[in-house]
Amino acid sequence: MTTDLDTAAPHHARTGRPGRLAFALLTVTTAGNLFTPLSARLAEADGQGTAMAGLAFAAYVGGALPVLLAGSGLPDRLGALNTARLALGLALTASLVMVLWPGILMLGLSRALLGIAVAGTSTLAPALMAAQCPPGTDPRRIAARVSVATTFGFGFGAALTALCLLLDPLSWMQPVSGPIWIGMALLALTGLHGLPDAPRLTSVRTGLRWPAFPPGTLVFGGAICIAWAVVGLVIAVLPASLARAGLGAHAGFATFLVIVPGILTVPVARRMAPERAIRRGLLALVASYPLIAWGALSGSIAAVFVGTALAATACYGLIHAGGLAGVLMRAGEAATRATAGFFLLAYTGFSLPVILTGVVADQWGQKTALTGFGAVLCLAALILWRHSTISTGHKDFPTRPAETPDQNADQQGQVRAQGPGASGGQRAG
């Protein structure tokens, strides 16, 4: 659905319901991490190690990659709302698999289905959210709404399961968080009824369509790649380290803290140029990792919690919200394909480093694995920092199709009235 974000808001969009759509996005992403706090225990119960838990975790990306690589035209065939309903249905199936047949292999199957569901909603979310907003809404506001809804969902699922385990430690095979989520999903499906749909693109063939990387967007994709690598490590590898220190019950809260506090930083990211947002996010990310690694290895849960909360401000506040806004500002008519490209790099970081770190942990120990991960993280952050200092004014990357001279004049007058901060044309650094 290669539609521009402004044209994705039809004239009747003022009757849209951004809150109902946000709840549906939150529900899908809540399922994404609902059962991940169980990964270490399920692997141990099945006689497997950290590497198998990492593979089950990364199966999520096995489901997401086909959607991100070639499925961005699906909303043009089915409609964005129908695609969102399909994603919720897949998430329901994935959760039922874990409720009925808990195990490490079923966790892998469940996460593969969730990868399809979350990737599908991630690529269509900006255009569908734009359809719920008044025409001409700032892409940064749309990106912020999508970021807040999905970010809270990713953290809420893990925290809900962790809370259920603390209240009833013997229920770790089938925590009550599963049935609670199923109720949320049914409510979210009901809430999608009657929402304005994003317009379908009918002027071109709506078959397979590859992700796009418009000029100036790769640095945002690289930043989200290493940010989500840290998130993936906390979700998939850290539980085993905490379990060895006798802190396994806190793994879900660590997942919550590496995601949800980022919501508090989203309004700050909205007011920054995207390059400035990701540069500050990279600083926070590098500063947070030593606390996470040292806390896990030494058994200091306080250090883990402080480190994960600091990482959240980088991963899901500054880098996620700022990076997505930067991509949308440069996407032109390829908003959905550019979003797919952004999340393709995000999920690459979310999976491959986790698998490699899990293998290293099984072969050479947790300390070697976490230290090596930190060294690669610092090197990648330095490279991205250098490339993010070159900023091009957002006016060079229109967020709408070609306009008439009169429209351009009106737009330039509005930009002058709002100042450079509103136009996003300030230089990062």
VEXSE-717862 format. One line per field, with one value per residue (C-alpha): x, y, z; residue in one letter; residue number from 1. Coordinates in Angstrom, 2 decimals, decimal comma, always signed. Layout:
<nodes>
xx [X / ...]
yy [Y / ...]
zz [Z / ...]
residuo [A / ...]
num [NUM / ...]
</nodes>
This chain:
<nodes>
xx [+0,00 / +2,34 / +0,18 / +1,34 / +0,39 / -1,54 / -3,65 / -4,25 / -6,50 / -9,77 / -12,33 / -14,37 / -11,30 / -12,48 / -14,99 / -12,15 / -11,31 / -7,53 / -8,04 / -9,81 / -7,13 / -4,42 / -6,04 / -6,00 / -2,30 / -1,57 / -3,41 / -1,45 / +1,91 / +0,90 / +0,68 / +4,21 / +5,89 / +3,09 / +4,84 / +8,51 / +9,12 / +8,47 / +11,13 / +13,97 / +11,72 / +10,10 / +13,50 / +14,78 / +11,65 / +12,21 / +15,91 / +17,15 / +19,54 / +19,85 / +20,42 / +17,06 / +15,30 / +16,93 / +15,81 / +12,23 / +12,36 / +13,78 / +11,08 / +9,11 / +11,34 / +10,93 / +7,25 / +7,84 / +10,45 / +8,22 / +5,65 / +8,28 / +10,09 / +7,18 / +3,88 / +3,50 / +0,95 / -1,40 / -3,42 / -4,13 / -5,65 / -7,58 / -7,85 / -5,91 / -8,75 / -9,21 / -5,46 / -5,58 / -8,41 / -6,36 / -3,41 / -5,57 / -6,88 / -3,33 / -2,38 / -5,42 / -4,32 / -0,78 / -2,00 / -4,37 / -1,44 / +0,45 / -2,58 / -3,45 / +0,00 / +2,73 / +6,31 / +9,44 / +8,54 / +5,03 / +6,57 / +8,53 / +5,38 / +3,44 / +6,11 / +6,27 / +2,52 / +2,97 / +5,76 / +3,33 / +0,70 / +2,93 / +4,82 / +1,52 / +0,15 / +3,49 / +3,61 / -0,01 / -0,29 / +0,95 / -1,37 / -4,33 / -3,70 / -3,53 / -7,02 / -8,29 / -6,78 / -7,71 / -6,13 / -2,68 / -1,79 / +1,96 / +3,65 / +5,51 / +2,19 / +1,05 / +4,37 / +4,14 / +0,65 / +1,72 / +4,92 / +3,14 / +0,48 / +2,91 / +5,57 / +3,20 / +1,87 / +5,31 / +6,06 / +2,61 / +2,43 / +5,65 / +4,76 / +1,30 / +2,76 / +5,45 / +2,80 / +0,76 / +3,85 / +4,61 / +1,03 / +1,00 / +4,53 / +3,21 / +1,21 / +4,27 / +3,17 / -0,25 / -0,41 / -3,76 / -2,32 / -3,19 / -6,98 / -6,88 / -5,27 / -7,82 / -10,53 / -8,59 / -8,32 / -12,06 / -12,68 / -10,13 / -11,76 / -15,08 / -13,45 / -12,20 / -15,76 / -16,77 / -13,36 / -12,39 / -10,10 / -6,96 / -7,55 / -6,28 / -3,83 / -5,57 / -3,41 / -0,69 / -0,54 / -1,05 / +1,04 / +4,37 / +6,05 / +9,50 / +10,46 / +11,91 / +14,84 / +14,44 / +17,57 / +18,54 / +16,62 / +19,28 / +20,78 / +17,38 / +17,08 / +20,58 / +19,80 / +16,60 / +18,51 / +21,00 / +18,37 / +16,12 / +19,15 / +19,46 / +15,73 / +15,98 / +18,90 / +16,99 / +13,92 / +15,57 / +19,03 / +18,81 / +16,20 / +18,77 / +21,35 / +18,83 / +17,75 / +21,34 / +21,39 / +18,10 / +16,15 / +14,24 / +10,84 / +11,91 / +12,59 / +9,15 / +9,61 / +12,99 / +11,22 / +8,60 / +11,26 / +13,29 / +10,22 / +7,52 / +9,51 / +10,32 / +6,77 / +7,81 / +10,45 / +8,15 / +6,95 / +10,61 / +11,44 / +8,50 / +10,00 / +13,44 / +14,82 / +14,96 / +18,78 / +19,12 / +16,70 / +18,62 / +21,99 / +20,76 / +19,19 / +22,53 / +24,21 / +21,57 / +21,76 / +25,54 / +25,32 / +22,59 / +24,18 / +26,99 / +24,38 / +22,27 / +25,21 / +26,88 / +23,58 / +22,75 / +26,19 / +26,48 / +22,88 / +22,06 / +18,43 / +18,55 / +21,29 / +19,32 / +16,16 / +17,97 / +19,82 / +16,72 / +14,72 / +17,52 / +17,68 / +13,92 / +14,26 / +16,66 / +15,04 / +11,35 / +11,42 / +14,17 / +15,22 / +11,86 / +9,69 / +12,36 / +13,55 / +10,05 / +9,21 / +12,42 / +11,52 / +7,97 / +9,22 / +11,40 / +9,06 / +6,99 / +4,43 / +6,14 / +5,12 / +4,14 / +7,15 / +9,52 / +7,95 / +8,48 / +12,15 / +12,53 / +11,04 / +12,95 / +16,18 / +14,57 / +13,63 / +17,01 / +18,54 / +15,84 / +16,79 / +20,27 / +22,28 / +20,04 / +20,70 / +24,46 / +24,65 / +22,70 / +25,09 / +28,13 / +26,58 / +26,10 / +29,64 / +31,76 / +29,56 / +27,30 / +30,16 / +31,87 / +28,57 / +27,45 / +30,91 / +31,17 / +27,69 / +28,63 / +31,77 / +29,83 / +27,11 / +29,59 / +31,25 / +27,93 / +26,72 / +29,91 / +29,47 / +25,82 / +26,68 / +29,10 / +26,60 / +23,73 / +25,52 / +24,69 / +21,12 / +19,09 / +16,14 / +12,82 / +11,59 / +13,75 / +11,75 / +8,08 / +5,40 / +2,80 / +2,65 / +3,70 / +1,71 / +0,75 / +2,79 / -0,05 / -0,08 / +3,69 / +3,49 / +0,84 / +2,89 / +6,04 / +4,09 / +2,89 / +6,46 / +7,73 / +4,95 / +5,68 / +9,46 / +12,22 / +11,41 / +7,95 / +9,24 / +11,92 / +14,56 / +17,03 / +20,45 / +21,12 / +24,12]
yy [+0,00 / +2,70 / +5,59 / +8,89 / +9,67 / +12,83 / +11,24 / +8,30 / +10,58 / +10,83 / +13,60 / +11,55 / +10,89 / +13,37 / +10,71 / +8,20 / +6,70 / +6,76 / +5,33 / +2,22 / +1,59 / +2,20 / -0,43 / -2,95 / -2,24 / -2,55 / -5,89 / -7,43 / -6,34 / -7,46 / -11,00 / -10,65 / -10,93 / -12,52 / -15,89 / -14,92 / -14,82 / -18,59 / -19,34 / -20,32 / -22,57 / -24,19 / -24,89 / -26,39 / -28,53 / -29,91 / -30,56 / -27,68 / -24,76 / -21,04 / -21,54 / -23,35 / -20,63 / -18,09 / -20,01 / -20,20 / -16,49 / -15,73 / -17,80 / -14,59 / -13,06 / -16,12 / -15,21 / -11,47 / -11,44 / -12,70 / -10,04 / -7,30 / -8,46 / -8,99 / -8,49 / -4,72 / -4,95 / -7,12 / -4,17 / -3,09 / -6,48 / -6,99 / -3,44 / -2,19 / -2,90 / -6,46 / -7,00 / -5,76 / -8,21 / -11,01 / -10,08 / -10,24 / -13,63 / -14,96 / -13,61 / -15,37 / -18,65 / -18,19 / -17,62 / -20,58 / -22,81 / -21,83 / -22,08 / -25,57 / -27,09 / -25,24 / -26,20 / -24,78 / -26,08 / -24,67 / -21,39 / -21,32 / -21,99 / -19,40 / -16,76 / -17,47 / -16,75 / -13,65 / -12,46 / -12,49 / -10,68 / -7,97 / -7,33 / -6,96 / -4,43 / -2,57 / -1,83 / -0,73 / +1,09 / +4,55 / +4,77 / +3,36 / +5,72 / +8,61 / +7,59 / +8,17 / +11,67 / +14,99 / +15,55 / +17,13 / +15,76 / +16,01 / +12,64 / +13,00 / +12,97 / +9,89 / +8,14 / +9,04 / +7,53 / +4,32 / +4,17 / +4,63 / +2,00 / -0,66 / +0,09 / -0,27 / -3,52 / -5,12 / -4,41 / -5,00 / -8,63 / -9,62 / -7,70 / -9,28 / -12,78 / -11,91 / -10,59 / -13,78 / -15,86 / -13,88 / -14,35 / -18,05 / -19,44 / -22,95 / -21,77 / -21,14 / -23,69 / -22,08 / -18,61 / -16,84 / -14,03 / -16,15 / -16,18 / -12,50 / -11,59 / -13,62 / -11,43 / -8,32 / -9,63 / -10,20 / -6,67 / -5,26 / -7,10 / -5,52 / -2,09 / -2,26 / -2,38 / +0,82 / +2,53 / +4,50 / +2,43 / +3,66 / +4,00 / +1,19 / +1,86 / +0,76 / +2,44 / -0,25 / -4,02 / -4,96 / -8,12 / -8,66 / -5,39 / -5,11 / -2,78 / +0,60 / +2,54 / +6,15 / +8,34 / +9,30 / +6,49 / +3,78 / +5,48 / +5,31 / +1,63 / +0,93 / +2,64 / +0,65 / -2,51 / -2,27 / -0,87 / -3,88 / -6,15 / -4,95 / -5,50 / -9,00 / -9,85 / -8,72 / -10,73 / -13,95 / -14,28 / -12,34 / -14,67 / -17,50 / -15,20 / -14,05 / -17,63 / -18,60 / -15,78 / -16,94 / -14,03 / -15,84 / -14,57 / -11,00 / -11,63 / -10,39 / -7,12 / -6,65 / -7,04 / -4,51 / -2,00 / -2,35 / -1,27 / +0,73 / +3,62 / +4,61 / +5,98 / +8,85 / +9,89 / +9,88 / +13,52 / +14,59 / +12,75 / +14,45 / +17,88 / +16,94 / +16,56 / +12,78 / +12,78 / +14,48 / +11,99 / +8,93 / +10,42 / +10,95 / +7,52 / +5,94 / +7,62 / +6,31 / +2,83 / +2,55 / +3,88 / +1,41 / -1,83 / -2,12 / -1,85 / -4,59 / -6,96 / -6,36 / -6,65 / -9,96 / -11,44 / -10,22 / -10,86 / -7,18 / -6,83 / -3,09 / -2,58 / -4,66 / -2,61 / +0,75 / -0,36 / -1,69 / +1,46 / +3,62 / +1,39 / +1,80 / +5,57 / +4,92 / +1,92 / +2,77 / +6,51 / +8,35 / +5,80 / +4,14 / +7,26 / +9,56 / +7,03 / +6,17 / +9,87 / +10,42 / +7,59 / +8,88 / +12,39 / +11,02 / +8,33 / +10,40 / +8,11 / +4,94 / +5,27 / +1,63 / +0,22 / +2,54 / +1,49 / -2,15 / -1,40 / +0,26 / -2,74 / -5,21 / -3,85 / -3,68 / -7,37 / -8,34 / -6,82 / -8,42 / -11,96 / -12,64 / -11,13 / -13,01 / -16,35 / -15,76 / -14,55 / -17,61 / -19,95 / -18,16 / -18,33 / -22,10 / -22,66 / -20,16 / -18,83 / -15,89 / -13,50 / -13,99 / -13,68 / -10,48 / -8,89 / -9,65 / -8,31 / -5,07 / -4,60 / -4,99 / -2,67 / +0,12 / -0,19 / -0,10 / +2,88 / +4,81 / +4,19 / +5,28 / +8,37 / +9,53 / +9,02 / +10,67 / +14,04 / +14,83 / +16,10 / +17,25 / +19,54 / +17,75 / +19,95 / +17,89 / +14,79 / +15,64 / +13,67 / +14,26 / +13,94 / +16,74 / +19,90 / +22,93 / +26,14 / +27,73 / +24,81 / +25,00 / +28,72 / +28,15 / +25,40 / +27,54 / +30,33 / +27,94 / +26,71 / +30,27 / +30,98 / +27,85 / +28,27 / +25,77 / +23,47 / +22,72 / +22,04 / +19,70 / +21,46 / +22,02 / +20,41 / +17,48 / +17,53]
zz [+0,00 / -1,23 / -0,18 / +1,23 / +4,80 / +4,00 / +1,28 / +3,62 / +5,70 / +3,74 / +4,16 / +6,61 / +8,78 / +11,41 / +12,46 / +13,00 / +16,35 / +16,96 / +20,45 / +19,19 / +16,60 / +19,21 / +21,46 / +18,60 / +17,94 / +21,65 / +21,79 / +18,93 / +20,34 / +23,85 / +22,49 / +21,10 / +24,52 / +26,53 / +26,85 / +26,48 / +30,29 / +30,19 / +27,58 / +29,94 / +32,06 / +29,03 / +27,48 / +30,74 / +31,13 / +27,62 / +28,29 / +26,11 / +26,72 / +26,05 / +22,32 / +21,90 / +23,87 / +21,55 / +18,46 / +19,73 / +20,43 / +16,96 / +15,22 / +15,55 / +12,90 / +10,68 / +10,49 / +10,21 / +7,42 / +4,56 / +5,43 / +5,60 / +2,46 / +0,11 / +1,89 / +1,97 / -0,85 / +1,22 / +2,61 / -0,99 / -1,70 / +1,54 / +2,88 / +5,89 / +8,33 / +7,09 / +7,34 / +10,94 / +11,66 / +10,09 / +12,31 / +15,42 / +14,32 / +13,90 / +17,33 / +18,80 / +17,22 / +18,53 / +22,08 / +21,99 / +20,95 / +24,09 / +26,37 / +25,17 / +24,46 / +26,41 / +25,49 / +23,89 / +20,41 / +20,67 / +21,80 / +18,53 / +16,49 / +18,46 / +17,93 / +14,19 / +13,94 / +16,09 / +13,79 / +10,87 / +12,93 / +14,36 / +11,10 / +9,27 / +11,74 / +11,96 / +8,23 / +7,90 / +11,25 / +10,13 / +7,10 / +9,03 / +11,95 / +9,46 / +8,28 / +11,82 / +12,02 / +10,35 / +6,92 / +7,06 / +10,51 / +11,19 / +10,43 / +13,74 / +15,62 / +13,70 / +14,36 / +18,06 / +18,42 / +16,71 / +18,77 / +22,11 / +21,36 / +20,13 / +22,74 / +25,67 / +24,23 / +23,88 / +27,52 / +28,98 / +27,83 / +29,58 / +32,74 / +32,90 / +32,74 / +35,30 / +37,69 / +37,27 / +38,06 / +41,20 / +42,41 / +41,52 / +40,92 / +40,24 / +37,21 / +35,01 / +32,40 / +31,93 / +33,53 / +33,62 / +31,46 / +28,38 / +28,95 / +29,98 / +26,65 / +24,69 / +26,24 / +25,18 / +21,63 / +21,31 / +22,56 / +20,08 / +17,17 / +18,13 / +18,33 / +14,74 / +13,42 / +11,62 / +11,62 / +8,49 / +6,29 / +4,57 / +0,81 / -1,37 / -4,16 / -7,36 / -10,01 / -9,89 / -9,47 / -5,82 / -5,76 / -4,02 / -3,20 / -1,67 / +1,19 / +0,27 / +1,69 / +0,52 / +0,61 / +4,15 / +5,90 / +6,33 / +9,37 / +11,10 / +10,18 / +11,49 / +14,78 / +15,35 / +14,38 / +17,25 / +19,63 / +19,12 / +19,42 / +23,02 / +23,57 / +22,09 / +24,34 / +27,44 / +26,44 / +25,21 / +26,79 / +30,05 / +31,67 / +31,75 / +33,37 / +35,95 / +36,62 / +37,41 / +39,96 / +41,49 / +39,97 / +37,23 / +38,41 / +37,60 / +33,90 / +32,84 / +34,68 / +33,02 / +29,67 / +30,75 / +31,81 / +28,61 / +26,62 / +28,39 / +29,96 / +26,39 / +26,16 / +28,45 / +25,92 / +22,87 / +23,39 / +23,61 / +20,38 / +18,63 / +19,32 / +17,97 / +14,49 / +13,90 / +13,58 / +16,95 / +18,51 / +17,36 / +18,36 / +21,90 / +21,80 / +20,83 / +23,80 / +26,20 / +24,66 / +25,08 / +28,65 / +29,62 / +28,45 / +31,04 / +33,82 / +32,25 / +31,69 / +35,05 / +36,92 / +35,24 / +35,87 / +39,48 / +40,50 / +41,08 / +40,05 / +40,81 / +38,20 / +35,68 / +36,25 / +36,02 / +32,88 / +31,16 / +31,98 / +30,52 / +27,44 / +26,99 / +26,65 / +23,79 / +22,10 / +22,19 / +22,80 / +21,00 / +18,37 / +17,62 / +17,57 / +16,15 / +13,57 / +12,36 / +12,03 / +10,05 / +7,68 / +7,17 / +6,46 / +3,67 / +2,34 / -0,08 / -1,72 / -0,44 / +3,23 / +3,73 / +1,86 / +3,74 / +7,03 / +6,01 / +5,32 / +8,72 / +10,53 / +8,37 / +9,84 / +13,29 / +13,25 / +11,85 / +14,98 / +17,09 / +15,96 / +14,59 / +17,51 / +19,95 / +18,26 / +18,07 / +21,67 / +22,85 / +21,02 / +22,47 / +25,96 / +25,69 / +24,34 / +26,27 / +29,06 / +29,81 / +30,62 / +27,25 / +25,39 / +27,12 / +26,83 / +23,12 / +22,49 / +24,26 / +22,15 / +18,89 / +20,18 / +20,93 / +17,51 / +15,66 / +17,71 / +16,88 / +13,13 / +13,22 / +15,29 / +12,61 / +9,81 / +11,67 / +11,89 / +8,24 / +8,10 / +5,13 / +5,66 / +5,68 / +2,89 / +0,54 / +1,45 / +0,85 / +2,69 / -0,03 / -3,83 / -6,16 / -5,49 / -7,49 / -7,13 / -5,14 / -2,70 / -2,34 / -1,61 / +1,04 / +2,63 / +2,68 / +4,34 / +7,05 / +7,63 / +8,03 / +10,50 / +12,54 / +12,59 / +11,81 / +14,72 / +13,33 / +9,86 / +11,12 / +9,03 / +11,84 / +11,61 / +13,91 / +16,15]
residuo [M / T / T / D / L / D / T / A / A / P / H / H / A / R / T / G / R / P / G / R / L / A / F / A / L / L / T / V / T / T / A / G / N / L / F / T / P / L / S / A / R / L / A / E / A / D / G / Q / G / T / A / M / A / G / L / A / F / A / A / Y / V / G / G / A / L / P / V / L / L / A / G / S / G / L / P / D / R / L / G / A / L / N / T / A / R / L / A / L / G / L / A / L / T / A / S / L / V / M / V / L / W / P / G / I / L / M / L / G / L / S / R / A / L / L / G / I / A / V / A / G / T / S / T / L / A / P / A / L / M / A / A / Q / C / P / P / G / T / D / P / R / R / I / A / A / R / V / S / V / A / T / T / F / G / F / G / F / G / A / A / L / T / A / L / C / L / L / L / D / P / L / S / W / M / Q / P / V / S / G / P / I / W / I / G / M / A / L / L / A / L / T / G / L / H / G / L / P / D / A / P / R / L / T / S / V / R / T / G / L / R / W / P / A / F / P / P / G / T / L / V / F / G / G / A / I / C / I / A / W / A / V / V / G / L / V / I / A / V / L / P / A / S / L / A / R / A / G / L / G / A / H / A / G / F / A / T / F / L / V / I / V / P / G / I / L / T / V / P / V / A / R / R / M / A / P / E / R / A / I / R / R / G / L / L / A / L / V / A / S / Y / P / L / I / A / W / G / A / L / S / G / S / I / A / A / V / F / V / G / T / A / L / A / A / T / A / C / Y / G / L / I / H / A / G / G / L / A / G / V / L / M / R / A / G / E / A / A / T / R / A / T / A / G / F / F / L / L / A / Y / T / G / F / S / L / P / V / I / L / T / G / V / V / A / D / Q / W / G / Q / K / T / A / L / T / G / F / G / A / V / L / C / L / A / A / L / I / L / W / R / H / S / T / I / S / T / G / H / K / D / F / P / T / R / P / A / E / T / P / D / Q / N / A / D / Q / Q / G / Q / V / R / A / Q / G / P / G / A / S / G / G / Q / R / A / G]
num [1 / 2 / 3 / 4 / 5 / 6 / 7 / 8 / 9 / 10 / 11 / 12 / 13 / 14 / 15 / 16 / 17 / 18 / 19 / 20 / 21 / 22 / 23 / 24 / 25 / 26 / 27 / 28 / 29 / 30 / 31 / 32 / 33 / 34 / 35 / 36 / 37 / 38 / 39 / 40 / 41 / 42 / 43 / 44 / 45 / 46 / 47 / 48 / 49 / 50 / 51 / 52 / 53 / 54 / 55 / 56 / 57 / 58 / 59 / 60 / 61 / 62 / 63 / 64 / 65 / 66 / 67 / 68 / 69 / 70 / 71 / 72 / 73 / 74 / 75 / 76 / 77 / 78 / 79 / 80 / 81 / 82 / 83 / 84 / 85 / 86 / 87 / 88 / 89 / 90 / 91 / 92 / 93 / 94 / 95 / 96 / 97 / 98 / 99 / 100 / 101 / 102 / 103 / 104 / 105 / 106 / 107 / 108 / 109 / 110 / 111 / 112 / 113 / 114 / 115 / 116 / 117 / 118 / 119 / 120 / 121 / 122 / 123 / 124 / 125 / 126 / 127 / 128 / 129 / 130 / 131 / 132 / 133 / 134 / 135 / 136 / 137 / 138 / 139 / 140 / 141 / 142 / 143 / 144 / 145 / 146 / 147 / 148 / 149 / 150 / 151 / 152 / 153 / 154 / 155 / 156 / 157 / 158 / 159 / 160 / 161 / 162 / 163 / 164 / 165 / 166 / 167 / 168 / 169 / 170 / 171 / 172 / 173 / 174 / 175 / 176 / 177 / 178 / 179 / 180 / 181 / 182 / 183 / 184 / 185 / 186 / 187 / 188 / 189 / 190 / 191 / 192 / 193 / 194 / 195 / 196 / 197 / 198 / 199 / 200 / 201 / 202 / 203 / 204 / 205 / 206 / 207 / 208 / 209 / 210 / 211 / 212 / 213 / 214 / 215 / 216 / 217 / 218 / 219 / 220 / 221 / 222 / 223 / 224 / 225 / 226 / 227 / 228 / 229 / 230 / 231 / 232 / 233 / 234 / 235 / 236 / 237 / 238 / 239 / 240 / 241 / 242 / 243 / 244 / 245 / 246 / 247 / 248 / 249 / 250 / 251 / 252 / 253 / 254 / 255 / 256 / 257 / 258 / 259 / 260 / 261 / 262 / 263 / 264 / 265 / 266 / 267 / 268 / 269 / 270 / 271 / 272 / 273 / 274 / 275 / 276 / 277 / 278 / 279 / 280 / 281 / 282 / 283 / 284 / 285 / 286 / 287 / 288 / 289 / 290 / 291 / 292 / 293 / 294 / 295 / 296 / 297 / 298 / 299 / 300 / 301 / 302 / 303 / 304 / 305 / 306 / 307 / 308 / 309 / 310 / 311 / 312 / 313 / 314 / 315 / 316 / 317 / 318 / 319 / 320 / 321 / 322 / 323 / 324 / 325 / 326 / 327 / 328 / 329 / 330 / 331 / 332 / 333 / 334 / 335 / 336 / 337 / 338 / 339 / 340 / 341 / 342 / 343 / 344 / 345 / 346 / 347 / 348 / 349 / 350 / 351 / 352 / 353 / 354 / 355 / 356 / 357 / 358 / 359 / 360 / 361 / 362 / 363 / 364 / 365 / 366 / 367 / 368 / 369 / 370 / 371 / 372 / 373 / 374 / 375 / 376 / 377 / 378 / 379 / 380 / 381 / 382 / 383 / 384 / 385 / 386 / 387 / 388 / 389 / 390 / 391 / 392 / 393 / 394 / 395 / 396 / 397 / 398 / 399 / 400 / 401 / 402 / 403 / 404 / 405 / 406 / 407 / 408 / 409 / 410 / 411 / 412 / 413 / 414 / 415 / 416 / 417 / 418 / 419 / 420 / 421 / 422 / 423 / 424 / 425 / 426 / 427 / 428 / 429]
</nodes>
